[in-house]
Structure formats: C-alpha cells, structure tokens
Amino acid sequence: MTEIIAQDAQVSDQVLRPEVAQRIDSLPSLSNVVGEFLEMSADELVTAKDFERVICKDQALVARLLKTANSGKYGKSRSINSISDAVVLIGLNDMKKIVYAVSSEGLLRQDFAVYRYPGQGFWMYSLGVATAARILVEAASKPTINGEAAFVSGLVHDVGKLIIDDFLDTEGGVRRVALADEVAVTGVDHAELGAHIMGAWNIPEVISGAARWHHDLAGAGDICSAAAAIGMGAGICDFWGVGTEPFMNLGEDVDPTHHEQAMEALGIPDGQLEPVLFEMRQKLAGLEEMFGN
C-alpha cells in the first residue's frame, strides 16, 4: 500500500502519502492543558478556581503565565506572584487566551527551511490569527463557533506546515508556498494535513473543521462562518506582516472587497469592519510585548 485516503468527515479526497502520515505521530502535541480547558469551558458549573488547579499542575506553564502577567501590558501596581492574583488582574477570559498561547509555544515556535516566518515568527503569526479570529467571531452576527474555540482554531490552523516544510525543495530558498506545491510533495495541502493532525489530538470537530476549510469556504458547510473567521484572520495577519515580516505594518488599510465572502459568512457588513480592525490593531500590537523574548 503506497497511499492513504482520508476517511474522516473533516477531510476531502486528497491522498496523504504514508511517509507523511508517519510524521504525525512524531509531531509534538499540544499541552494536555488545552484539552482540559476546552472541556471545562463547556461546563457552566466550572469556576475560576477549577481552572487554576489545572494550571498549577504544570509548573513551567505557571512560570510563563506569571512572567506574562508581570509584563508591562497590564500596568500592574504590584508584583503578581500567584495564579490567583493573575486571574484577578487579567480576568479569566484573557487568562485562558494566555494559557492557550503559552501551551502552544513548544509546538509552534519553530524554524522553517522554506515557509517565510523569520525569527521563529510562526508562533507569532499563529497567535495573530488566533487573536484576529476571536475578534471576528465576537463581531459576527452569524457565528457558528465561540470566541474561545476560534482562538484555539486560529492557533493551530496552519500546523500542517510543520511537517510539509521538511518535504519542500529548499533550492528555491525561503518563499511563499502555493497549496498546489504542498499537494505535489505530500499529497495534501497544509489545511488537510492539519485536519489529520488535529484528529490524532482529539481536537473538537468545530475547531479542526474551521481550520480545515479556512482556504475553501465552499466546502465548510454548516461551519462556514467559523472557517471564514480563520481564513479572514489569516489573510489580514499575512497582509500586515504578523510573524511573516520583521516588523508588523498595522497601518496598512484593509480592502473589504478582498474579504467579501468571509464577511458575508460572518454577517459583518462593510460599515462595521473598521471598529473590528481597530480592535485587531490594538490587540496585535500588544502580542510581542506579551509573548516576545
């Protein structure tokens, strides 16, 4: 047998080559904290104290969270020395975003041979898309995913690139890689490979599906607006150079006509886009301060 055809409902009929499929098991997975947080967030009876207990199982995560909480971003008047203090200062919702971001660092802070993410910019780009996707979902009149799930989907939407990069020809140097070029070397594009990876991680279908279809809203079906949030967020972050250029260029004007299909799926009219973009610029500008070295 030389080829594996995807059977999962989240993937199409592209053919995943066995040597690529074998790499999925060797890829570092997301922290278990991500899965626990997603499960707990679906339970209305779970409290902030319950989330704190999960965080405290991982001392490396605790240290990184406290470092972030003590950054200049939050303008604290005293040192934050405990997760309880951090939750009070930051708020539970923002704390969960930080947990997801920090928990993905080991997976996503990687160097690439071909894809253009200078200075380990892939993690920053992924954080940017997660942030933008959450803002878009919260502004949408037709959401099919909540903001927290959109954030996680944005974080991992391009995870397939971590494997595909090793199969690309390096002779052309660092460059933008077309989906067709990905299929040529691995049998699938990065979105479909990402769906396989997220399936192995038991990521909820709405999260993996939004990531799977972010390049192809026509195939997204009932989760079209979720995929639209990821795709539009990715397009805007790429346009602004978030993680793909040495410096973000948040001052560039976004042309709504480039995102008409996504805005329609989300239910965001042209007249409401500017406030959304303003919030994106504010949040993206703070990413490097919060998570940069």
FENCOR-V810034 format. One line per field, one symbol per residue. psi: psi as a letter, one per 30 degrees, with the letter a starting at -180 (. if undefined). A space follows every 10 residues. Layout:
# FENCOR-V810034
psi=???
This chain:
# FENCOR-V810034
psi=kflkkkfkff lagljjkefe effeffkkll kfeeeeeeee ffjffkleee eeeeeffjee eeeeeeeefg lfefhlflkj fleeeeeeee keeeeeeeee eeffeeefil kkeekjikhh feeeeeeeee eeeeeeeffk fhkgkleeee eeeeegfgff feeeefflkf ffaklkklee eeeefffllf eeeeeeefef fhkkeeeeee eegffiffff bfgeeeeeee eeeeeeeeef gjfflekkif fkkkjfffge eeeeefhjle fgeeeeeeee eeeeffeeee fl.
